[in-house]
Amino acid sequence: MALSGFRMNLRNVVKVRNLLILPLSPKWISTTSVSQKNIRSGVYKTTNNRSRPLTYEQAQKPHLIGVTKAWNSWNASNLDGEHKCLPETIWEDVFIRKFMTGTWHNLFVSEIIIKRRQNLIVVAGLVSRSVAARKMYFLLGYTEELLSNLLKRPSGL
């Protein structure tokens, strides 16, 4: 039976639990052309009037990671024999990023970079100078102390 000569008859209709399921007809399939939008992951775009410029790290293409751009998380859990701590490391990184964006609300200009050196966790990033120095020092001490207590290992900013 050719699809062009497809006709609806009772033999082509399937009934499952009182639901009427009609067979697929070529007339019911619609296709559209591909939209040429920039929807790739990891590619940052500037605003139309260029009011928020990109940082050096954001301006790099994703395929240049490891060449001119560094990773956002540095850890050794993907080495041979370190498979049991990988899920903990990922969840700790997510927790640290959410904690930092919540504690340092609208103060980080760049992305939060997490570096793990043996047992030490170092969190880095560019911070705007829109708050007083006293508040900045308080946030530094507060964040280091809470991260050290919550993660049960020394941390630094």
C-alpha positions as CSV (number, residue, x, y, z in Angstrom):
1,M,0.0,0.0,0.0
2,A,1.6,3.3,-1.1
3,L,1.6,6.2,1.2
4,S,0.2,8.6,-1.4
5,G,-2.9,6.4,-1.8
6,F,-3.4,6.1,2.0
7,R,-7.1,6.1,2.9
8,M,-8.7,6.0,6.3
9,N,-10.6,2.9,7.0
10,L,-11.6,1.0,10.1
11,R,-8.7,-1.5,9.7
12,N,-6.1,1.2,10.1
13,V,-7.6,2.7,13.3
14,V,-6.3,1.2,16.6
15,K,-8.4,1.4,19.8
16,V,-6.5,1.1,23.1
17,R,-8.4,1.4,26.4
18,N,-11.2,3.6,24.9
19,L,-8.7,5.9,23.2
20,L,-8.8,6.3,19.5
21,I,-5.3,6.3,18.0
22,L,-5.2,7.3,14.4
23,P,-2.5,6.0,12.1
24,L,0.2,8.4,11.0
25,S,-0.6,10.1,7.6
26,P,2.0,11.9,5.5
27,K,-0.3,14.9,5.5
28,W,0.1,15.3,9.2
29,I,3.9,15.6,9.2
30,S,5.1,19.1,9.0
31,T,8.8,20.2,8.7
32,T,10.4,23.6,8.8
33,S,13.7,24.8,7.7
34,V,16.6,25.2,10.2
35,S,16.7,28.5,12.0
36,Q,20.3,29.8,11.9
37,K,20.4,31.2,15.4
38,N,23.3,31.1,17.8
39,I,22.1,28.4,20.2
40,R,25.4,26.7,20.8
41,S,26.3,26.0,24.4
42,G,29.3,27.9,25.9
43,V,29.2,30.8,23.5
44,Y,28.5,34.1,25.1
45,K,27.0,37.0,23.2
46,T,27.3,40.7,24.0
47,T,24.2,42.9,24.3
48,N,23.0,44.8,21.3
49,N,24.2,48.2,22.5
50,R,27.4,46.6,23.9
51,S,26.6,47.9,27.5
52,R,27.9,44.7,29.0
53,P,31.2,43.7,27.4
54,L,32.6,40.2,27.6
55,T,35.6,39.3,29.7
56,Y,38.7,37.7,28.1
57,E,37.6,34.2,29.3
58,Q,34.0,34.7,27.9
59,A,35.3,35.9,24.6
60,Q,37.1,32.7,23.9
61,K,35.4,29.9,21.9
62,P,34.5,26.6,23.6
63,H,36.9,24.6,21.5
64,L,39.8,26.6,22.9
65,I,39.4,25.2,26.4
66,G,42.7,23.9,27.5
67,V,44.6,26.0,24.9
68,T,43.9,29.7,25.7
69,K,41.0,29.2,28.1
70,A,41.2,27.3,31.4
71,W,38.6,25.0,33.0
72,N,36.2,26.4,35.6
73,S,36.8,23.5,37.9
74,W,40.3,22.1,38.6
75,N,40.3,18.7,40.2
76,A,42.0,15.3,40.0
77,S,39.0,13.1,40.5
78,N,39.0,12.0,36.8
79,L,42.4,10.4,37.2
80,D,42.8,6.6,37.3
81,G,41.6,5.0,40.5
82,E,39.7,8.1,41.8
83,H,36.3,7.1,40.6
84,K,34.6,6.9,44.0
85,C,34.8,10.6,44.8
86,L,33.6,11.9,41.5
87,P,29.9,12.4,42.4
88,E,30.8,14.1,45.7
89,T,33.2,16.5,43.8
90,I,30.5,17.5,41.3
91,W,27.9,18.2,44.0
92,E,30.4,20.1,46.1
93,D,31.2,22.3,43.0
94,V,27.5,23.0,42.5
95,F,27.0,23.8,46.2
96,I,30.0,26.1,46.2
97,R,28.8,28.0,43.1
98,K,25.3,28.4,44.5
99,F,26.6,29.4,47.9
100,M,29.0,32.0,46.4
101,T,26.3,33.5,44.1
102,G,23.9,33.8,47.0
103,T,26.4,35.2,49.5
104,W,28.2,37.5,47.1
105,H,25.0,38.7,45.4
106,N,25.8,40.6,42.1
107,L,29.4,41.1,43.2
108,F,31.1,38.5,41.0
109,V,31.9,39.9,37.5
110,S,33.4,36.7,36.1
111,E,32.6,33.0,36.5
112,I,33.4,31.3,39.8
113,I,36.5,29.2,39.4
114,I,37.1,26.3,41.8
115,K,40.6,24.8,42.2
116,R,41.3,21.7,44.3
117,R,44.8,21.2,45.5
118,Q,45.1,18.0,47.5
119,N,42.7,18.7,50.4
120,L,42.5,22.5,49.9
121,I,39.7,24.1,48.0
122,V,40.5,27.5,46.4
123,V,37.6,29.6,45.0
124,A,38.6,32.4,42.6
125,G,36.9,35.0,40.4
126,L,36.7,38.7,39.7
127,V,34.7,40.8,42.2
128,S,33.4,44.3,41.6
129,R,34.4,47.0,44.0
130,S,30.9,48.3,44.6
131,V,30.9,47.6,48.4
132,A,32.9,49.0,51.2
133,A,36.2,47.4,52.1
134,R,34.9,46.4,55.5
135,K,32.0,44.5,54.1
136,M,34.3,42.8,51.6
137,Y,36.6,41.6,54.3
138,F,33.6,40.4,56.3
139,L,32.3,38.4,53.3
140,L,35.8,36.9,52.7
141,G,36.1,35.7,56.3
142,Y,32.4,34.6,56.5
143,T,32.6,32.6,53.3
144,E,35.9,30.9,54.1
145,E,34.8,29.9,57.6
146,L,31.4,28.6,56.4
147,L,32.8,26.7,53.5
148,S,35.5,25.1,55.7
149,N,32.9,24.0,58.2
150,L,30.4,22.8,55.7
151,L,32.8,20.9,53.5
152,K,35.0,19.6,56.3
153,R,38.2,20.7,54.6
154,P,40.2,23.9,54.4
155,S,39.1,26.5,51.9
156,G,40.3,29.8,50.7
157,L,39.2,32.7,48.5
